[in-house]
């Protein structure tokens, strides 16, 4: 997710690619990144931002 945030991939596609349902993907995402997928995109777009790989 961190490496591919700049590509136009939907949450549904990420869920499919990881073998999870959409709700399971969102739940796991919140546990790992402490936020939503859209919040990751906003943080990543900010200059000087740093996220785990």
PDB file of N, CA, C and O in Angstrom:
ATOM      1  N   UNK A   1       0.820  -1.185   0.000  1.00  0.00           N
ATOM      2  CA  UNK A   1       0.000   0.000   0.000  1.00  0.00           C
ATOM      3  C   UNK A   1       0.863   1.248   0.000  1.00  0.00           C
ATOM      4  O   UNK A   1       0.619   2.179  -0.767  1.00  0.00           O
ATOM      5  N   UNK A   2       1.871   1.267   0.857  1.00  0.00           N
ATOM      6  CA  UNK A   2       2.732   2.448   0.951  1.00  0.00           C
ATOM      7  C   UNK A   2       3.462   2.689  -0.358  1.00  0.00           C
ATOM      8  O   UNK A   2       3.609   3.833  -0.786  1.00  0.00           O
ATOM      9  N   UNK A   3       3.919   1.620  -0.995  1.00  0.00           N
ATOM     10  CA  UNK A   3       4.657   1.771  -2.257  1.00  0.00           C
ATOM     11  C   UNK A   3       3.750   2.122  -3.427  1.00  0.00           C
ATOM     12  O   UNK A   3       4.221   2.696  -4.408  1.00  0.00           O
ATOM     13  N   UNK A   4       2.475   1.797  -3.354  1.00  0.00           N
ATOM     14  CA  UNK A   4       1.575   1.967  -4.495  1.00  0.00           C
ATOM     15  C   UNK A   4       0.504   3.026  -4.289  1.00  0.00           C
ATOM     16  O   UNK A   4      -0.474   3.061  -5.036  1.00  0.00           O
ATOM     17  N   UNK A   5       0.665   3.887  -3.297  1.00  0.00           N
ATOM     18  CA  UNK A   5      -0.381   4.860  -3.000  1.00  0.00           C
ATOM     19  C   UNK A   5      -0.637   5.819  -4.158  1.00  0.00           C
ATOM     20  O   UNK A   5      -1.759   6.301  -4.314  1.00  0.00           O
ATOM     21  N   UNK A   6       0.379   6.106  -4.973  1.00  0.00           N
ATOM     22  CA  UNK A   6       0.210   7.099  -6.025  1.00  0.00           C
ATOM     23  C   UNK A   6      -0.542   6.561  -7.238  1.00  0.00           C
ATOM     24  O   UNK A   6      -0.942   7.334  -8.108  1.00  0.00           O
ATOM     25  N   UNK A   7      -0.738   5.260  -7.307  1.00  0.00           N
ATOM     26  CA  UNK A   7      -1.470   4.679  -8.422  1.00  0.00           C
ATOM     27  C   UNK A   7      -2.966   4.708  -8.136  1.00  0.00           C
ATOM     28  O   UNK A   7      -3.384   4.669  -6.979  1.00  0.00           O
ATOM     29  N   UNK A   8      -3.752   4.775  -9.172  1.00  0.00           N
ATOM     30  CA  UNK A   8      -5.202   4.857  -9.035  1.00  0.00           C
ATOM     31  C   UNK A   8      -5.783   3.455  -8.830  1.00  0.00           C
ATOM     32  O   UNK A   8      -6.377   2.875  -9.739  1.00  0.00           O
ATOM     33  N   UNK A   9      -5.599   2.925  -7.622  1.00  0.00           N
ATOM     34  CA  UNK A   9      -6.113   1.597  -7.281  1.00  0.00           C
ATOM     35  C   UNK A   9      -7.186   1.776  -6.222  1.00  0.00           C
ATOM     36  O   UNK A   9      -6.959   2.420  -5.198  1.00  0.00           O
ATOM     37  N   UNK A  10      -8.340   1.212  -6.472  1.00  0.00           N
ATOM     38  CA  UNK A  10      -9.452   1.365  -5.528  1.00  0.00           C
ATOM     39  C   UNK A  10      -9.259   0.462  -4.306  1.00  0.00           C
ATOM     40  O   UNK A  10      -8.468  -0.480  -4.320  1.00  0.00           O
ATOM     41  N   UNK A  11     -10.003   0.781  -3.261  1.00  0.00           N
ATOM     42  CA  UNK A  11      -9.988  -0.046  -2.048  1.00  0.00           C
ATOM     43  C   UNK A  11     -10.447  -1.456  -2.387  1.00  0.00           C
ATOM     44  O   UNK A  11      -9.915  -2.434  -1.861  1.00  0.00           O
ATOM     45  N   UNK A  12     -11.440  -1.556  -3.270  1.00  0.00           N
ATOM     46  CA  UNK A  12     -11.941  -2.863  -3.682  1.00  0.00           C
ATOM     47  C   UNK A  12     -10.832  -3.684  -4.347  1.00  0.00           C
ATOM     48  O   UNK A  12     -10.714  -4.885  -4.105  1.00  0.00           O
ATOM     49  N   UNK A  13     -10.026  -3.034  -5.181  1.00  0.00           N
ATOM     50  CA  UNK A  13      -8.929  -3.738  -5.852  1.00  0.00           C
ATOM     51  C   UNK A  13      -7.854  -4.162  -4.858  1.00  0.00           C
ATOM     52  O   UNK A  13      -7.345  -5.280  -4.941  1.00  0.00           O
ATOM     53  N   UNK A  14      -7.498  -3.275  -3.910  1.00  0.00           N
ATOM     54  CA  UNK A  14      -6.520  -3.647  -2.881  1.00  0.00           C
ATOM     55  C   UNK A  14      -7.038  -4.833  -2.070  1.00  0.00           C
ATOM     56  O   UNK A  14      -6.284  -5.760  -1.772  1.00  0.00           O
ATOM     57  N   UNK A  15      -8.322  -4.806  -1.713  1.00  0.00           N
ATOM     58  CA  UNK A  15      -8.901  -5.915  -0.950  1.00  0.00           C
ATOM     59  C   UNK A  15      -8.808  -7.209  -1.747  1.00  0.00           C
ATOM     60  O   UNK A  15      -8.411  -8.243  -1.208  1.00  0.00           O
ATOM     61  N   UNK A  16      -9.169  -7.160  -3.022  1.00  0.00           N
ATOM     62  CA  UNK A  16      -9.100  -8.341  -3.881  1.00  0.00           C
ATOM     63  C   UNK A  16      -7.670  -8.851  -3.995  1.00  0.00           C
ATOM     64  O   UNK A  16      -7.425 -10.052  -3.884  1.00  0.00           O
ATOM     65  N   UNK A  17      -6.728  -7.943  -4.217  1.00  0.00           N
ATOM     66  CA  UNK A  17      -5.325  -8.335  -4.392  1.00  0.00           C
ATOM     67  C   UNK A  17      -4.725  -8.962  -3.134  1.00  0.00           C
ATOM     68  O   UNK A  17      -3.804  -9.774  -3.217  1.00  0.00           O
ATOM     69  N   UNK A  18      -5.255  -8.580  -1.968  1.00  0.00           N
ATOM     70  CA  UNK A  18      -4.742  -9.136  -0.714  1.00  0.00           C
ATOM     71  C   UNK A  18      -5.567 -10.320  -0.223  1.00  0.00           C
ATOM     72  O   UNK A  18      -5.275 -10.889   0.829  1.00  0.00           O
ATOM     73  N   UNK A  19      -6.607 -10.696  -0.990  1.00  0.00           N
ATOM     74  CA  UNK A  19      -7.420 -11.853  -0.619  1.00  0.00           C
ATOM     75  C   UNK A  19      -8.326 -11.613   0.560  1.00  0.00           C
ATOM     76  O   UNK A  19      -8.644 -12.551   1.292  1.00  0.00           O
ATOM     77  N   UNK A  20      -8.758 -10.362   0.770  1.00  0.00           N
ATOM     78  CA  UNK A  20      -9.633 -10.024   1.894  1.00  0.00           C
ATOM     79  C   UNK A  20     -10.928  -9.419   1.368  1.00  0.00           C
ATOM     80  O   UNK A  20     -10.994  -8.937   0.238  1.00  0.00           O
ATOM     81  N   UNK A  21     -11.950  -9.456   2.208  1.00  0.00           N
ATOM     82  CA  UNK A  21     -13.159  -8.707   1.896  1.00  0.00           C
ATOM     83  C   UNK A  21     -12.842  -7.229   2.099  1.00  0.00           C
ATOM     84  O   UNK A  21     -11.828  -6.880   2.703  1.00  0.00           O
ATOM     85  N   UNK A  22     -13.709  -6.373   1.595  1.00  0.00           N
ATOM     86  CA  UNK A  22     -13.468  -4.927   1.738  1.00  0.00           C
ATOM     87  C   UNK A  22     -13.454  -4.543   3.217  1.00  0.00           C
ATOM     88  O   UNK A  22     -12.593  -3.780   3.654  1.00  0.00           O
ATOM     89  N   UNK A  23     -14.409  -5.072   3.989  1.00  0.00           N
ATOM     90  CA  UNK A  23     -14.462  -4.719   5.414  1.00  0.00           C
ATOM     91  C   UNK A  23     -13.239  -5.238   6.166  1.00  0.00           C
ATOM     92  O   UNK A  23     -12.721  -4.555   7.049  1.00  0.00           O
ATOM     93  N   UNK A  24     -12.772  -6.441   5.823  1.00  0.00           N
ATOM     94  CA  UNK A  24     -11.575  -6.983   6.478  1.00  0.00           C
ATOM     95  C   UNK A  24     -10.345  -6.170   6.093  1.00  0.00           C
ATOM     96  O   UNK A  24      -9.481  -5.914   6.933  1.00  0.00           O
ATOM     97  N   UNK A  25     -10.262  -5.766   4.829  1.00  0.00           N
ATOM     98  CA  UNK A  25      -9.135  -4.940   4.388  1.00  0.00           C
ATOM     99  C   UNK A  25      -9.101  -3.622   5.156  1.00  0.00           C
ATOM    100  O   UNK A  25      -8.049  -3.213   5.646  1.00  0.00           O
ATOM    101  N   UNK A  26     -10.253  -2.959   5.260  1.00  0.00           N
ATOM    102  CA  UNK A  26     -10.309  -1.673   5.971  1.00  0.00           C
ATOM    103  C   UNK A  26      -9.961  -1.853   7.448  1.00  0.00           C
ATOM    104  O   UNK A  26      -9.253  -1.027   8.025  1.00  0.00           O
ATOM    105  N   UNK A  27     -10.456  -2.927   8.058  1.00  0.00           N
ATOM    106  CA  UNK A  27     -10.164  -3.193   9.470  1.00  0.00           C
ATOM    107  C   UNK A  27      -8.674  -3.430   9.683  1.00  0.00           C
ATOM    108  O   UNK A  27      -8.079  -2.868  10.602  1.00  0.00           O
ATOM    109  N   UNK A  28      -8.075  -4.255   8.840  1.00  0.00           N
ATOM    110  CA  UNK A  28      -6.643  -4.528   8.946  1.00  0.00           C
ATOM    111  C   UNK A  28      -5.827  -3.268   8.666  1.00  0.00           C
ATOM    112  O   UNK A  28      -4.821  -3.015   9.328  1.00  0.00           O
ATOM    113  N   UNK A  29      -6.258  -2.487   7.694  1.00  0.00           N
ATOM    114  CA  UNK A  29      -5.562  -1.257   7.349  1.00  0.00           C
ATOM    115  C   UNK A  29      -5.532  -0.308   8.553  1.00  0.00           C
ATOM    116  O   UNK A  29      -4.491   0.262   8.879  1.00  0.00           O
ATOM    117  N   UNK A  30      -6.691  -0.148   9.210  1.00  0.00           N
ATOM    118  CA  UNK A  30      -6.754   0.744  10.383  1.00  0.00           C
ATOM    119  C   UNK A  30      -5.840   0.258  11.500  1.00  0.00           C
ATOM    120  O   UNK A  30      -5.226   1.072  12.190  1.00  0.00           O
ATOM    121  N   UNK A  31      -5.738  -1.051  11.690  1.00  0.00           N
ATOM    122  CA  UNK A  31      -4.874  -1.591  12.732  1.00  0.00           C
ATOM    123  C   UNK A  31      -3.399  -1.346  12.422  1.00  0.00           C
ATOM    124  O   UNK A  31      -2.616  -1.033  13.319  1.00  0.00           O
ATOM    125  N   UNK A  32      -3.028  -1.488  11.166  1.00  0.00           N
ATOM    126  CA  UNK A  32      -1.619  -1.338  10.790  1.00  0.00           C
ATOM    127  C   UNK A  32      -1.196   0.122  10.712  1.00  0.00           C
ATOM    128  O   UNK A  32      -0.154   0.502  11.247  1.00  0.00           O
ATOM    129  N   UNK A  33      -2.012   0.945  10.038  1.00  0.00           N
ATOM    130  CA  UNK A  33      -1.622   2.332   9.769  1.00  0.00           C
ATOM    131  C   UNK A  33      -2.250   3.349  10.717  1.00  0.00           C
ATOM    132  O   UNK A  33      -1.954   4.540  10.621  1.00  0.00           O
ATOM    133  N   UNK A  34      -3.106   2.905  11.624  1.00  0.00           N
ATOM    134  CA  UNK A  34      -3.765   3.799  12.586  1.00  0.00           C
ATOM    135  C   UNK A  34      -4.538   4.913  11.883  1.00  0.00           C
ATOM    136  O   UNK A  34      -4.537   6.056  12.341  1.00  0.00           O
ATOM    137  N   UNK A  35      -5.187   4.588  10.789  1.00  0.00           N
ATOM    138  CA  UNK A  35      -5.992   5.551  10.050  1.00  0.00           C
ATOM    139  C   UNK A  35      -6.655   4.875   8.869  1.00  0.00           C
ATOM    140  O   UNK A  35      -6.563   3.660   8.698  1.00  0.00           O
ATOM    141  N   UNK A  36      -7.324   5.675   8.059  1.00  0.00           N
ATOM    142  CA  UNK A  36      -8.029   5.157   6.895  1.00  0.00           C
ATOM    143  C   UNK A  36      -7.150   5.239   5.654  1.00  0.00           C
ATOM    144  O   UNK A  36      -6.154   5.962   5.650  1.00  0.00           O
ATOM    145  N   UNK A  37      -7.502   4.510   4.606  1.00  0.00           N
ATOM    146  CA  UNK A  37      -6.736   4.612   3.360  1.00  0.00           C
ATOM    147  C   UNK A  37      -6.679   6.034   2.815  1.00  0.00           C
ATOM    148  O   UNK A  37      -5.648   6.454   2.291  1.00  0.00           O
ATOM    149  N   UNK A  38      -7.775   6.778   2.934  1.00  0.00           N
ATOM    150  CA  UNK A  38      -7.760   8.159   2.439  1.00  0.00           C
ATOM    151  C   UNK A  38      -6.843   9.043   3.274  1.00  0.00           C
ATOM    152  O   UNK A  38      -6.226   9.967   2.743  1.00  0.00           O
ATOM    153  N   UNK A  39      -6.746   8.774   4.571  1.00  0.00           N
ATOM    154  CA  UNK A  39      -5.834   9.565   5.402  1.00  0.00           C
ATOM    155  C   UNK A  39      -4.383   9.276   5.031  1.00  0.00           C
ATOM    156  O   UNK A  39      -3.538  10.168   5.106  1.00  0.00           O
ATOM    157  N   UNK A  40      -4.089   8.047   4.635  1.00  0.00           N
ATOM    158  CA  UNK A  40      -2.742   7.712   4.182  1.00  0.00           C
ATOM    159  C   UNK A  40      -2.388   8.507   2.940  1.00  0.00           C
ATOM    160  O   UNK A  40      -1.282   9.037   2.832  1.00  0.00           O
ATOM    161  N   UNK A  41      -3.322   8.594   1.998  1.00  0.00           N
ATOM    162  CA  UNK A  41      -3.071   9.332   0.763  1.00  0.00           C
ATOM    163  C   UNK A  41      -2.807  10.805   1.067  1.00  0.00           C
ATOM    164  O   UNK A  41      -1.934  11.412   0.446  1.00  0.00           O
ATOM    165  N   UNK A  42      -3.532  11.379   1.995  1.00  0.00           N
ATOM    166  CA  UNK A  42      -3.326  12.792   2.361  1.00  0.00           C
ATOM    167  C   UNK A  42      -1.978  12.996   3.032  1.00  0.00           C
ATOM    168  O   UNK A  42      -1.272  13.959   2.733  1.00  0.00           O
ATOM    169  N   UNK A  43      -1.622  12.102   3.933  1.00  0.00           N
ATOM    170  CA  UNK A  43      -0.346  12.216   4.639  1.00  0.00           C
ATOM    171  C   UNK A  43       0.808  12.021   3.666  1.00  0.00           C
ATOM    172  O   UNK A  43       1.790  12.762   3.711  1.00  0.00           O
ATOM    173  N   UNK A  44       0.697  11.033   2.789  1.00  0.00           N
ATOM    174  CA  UNK A  44       1.761  10.747   1.833  1.00  0.00           C
ATOM    175  C   UNK A  44       1.965  11.914   0.871  1.00  0.00           C
ATOM    176  O   UNK A  44       3.087  12.162   0.429  1.00  0.00           O
ATOM    177  N   UNK A  45       0.903  12.621   0.547  1.00  0.00           N
ATOM    178  CA  UNK A  45       0.985  13.738  -0.394  1.00  0.00           C
ATOM    179  C   UNK A  45       1.640  14.958   0.240  1.00  0.00           C
ATOM    180  O   UNK A  45       2.115  15.841  -0.475  1.00  0.00           O
ATOM    181  N   UNK A  46       1.674  15.022   1.573  1.00  0.00           N
ATOM    182  CA  UNK A  46       2.271  16.161   2.261  1.00  0.00           C
ATOM    183  C   UNK A  46       3.795  16.113   2.149  1.00  0.00           C
ATOM    184  O   UNK A  46       4.400  15.058   2.344  1.00  0.00           O
ATOM    185  N   UNK A  47       4.413  17.247   1.838  1.00  0.00           N
ATOM    186  CA  UNK A  47       5.885  17.285   1.744  1.00  0.00           C
ATOM    187  C   UNK A  47       6.544  16.891   3.071  1.00  0.00           C
ATOM    188  O   UNK A  47       6.114  17.322   4.140  1.00  0.00           O
ATOM    189  N   UNK A  48       7.581  16.077   2.986  1.00  0.00           N
ATOM    190  CA  UNK A  48       8.340  15.690   4.170  1.00  0.00           C
ATOM    191  C   UNK A  48       7.688  14.615   5.015  1.00  0.00           C
ATOM    192  O   UNK A  48       8.163  14.321   6.112  1.00  0.00           O
ATOM    193  N   UNK A  49       6.609  14.021   4.528  1.00  0.00           N
ATOM    194  CA  UNK A  49       5.935  12.995   5.320  1.00  0.00           C
ATOM    195  C   UNK A  49       6.711  11.682   5.272  1.00  0.00           C
ATOM    196  O   UNK A  49       7.375  11.369   4.283  1.00  0.00           O
ATOM    197  N   UNK A  50       6.611  10.921   6.367  1.00  0.00           N
ATOM    198  CA  UNK A  50       7.315   9.650   6.446  1.00  0.00           C
ATOM    199  C   UNK A  50       6.356   8.616   7.003  1.00  0.00           C
ATOM    200  O   UNK A  50       5.735   8.822   8.045  1.00  0.00           O
ATOM    201  N   UNK A  51       6.242   7.490   6.290  1.00  0.00           N
ATOM    202  CA  UNK A  51       5.411   6.383   6.747  1.00  0.00           C
ATOM    203  C   UNK A  51       6.239   5.114   6.706  1.00  0.00           C
ATOM    204  O   UNK A  51       7.215   5.044   5.959  1.00  0.00           O
ATOM    205  N   UNK A  52       5.876   4.110   7.489  1.00  0.00           N
ATOM    206  CA  UNK A  52       6.611   2.843   7.451  1.00  0.00           C
ATOM    207  C   UNK A  52       6.451   2.151   6.126  1.00  0.00           C
ATOM    208  O   UNK A  52       5.410   2.283   5.482  1.00  0.00           O
ATOM    209  N   UNK A  53       7.467   1.407   5.696  1.00  0.00           N
ATOM    210  CA  UNK A  53       7.391   0.646   4.443  1.00  0.00           C
ATOM    211  C   UNK A  53       6.779  -0.698   4.641  1.00  0.00           C
ATOM    212  O   UNK A  53       6.643  -1.462   3.685  1.00  0.00           O
TER     213      UNK A  53
END
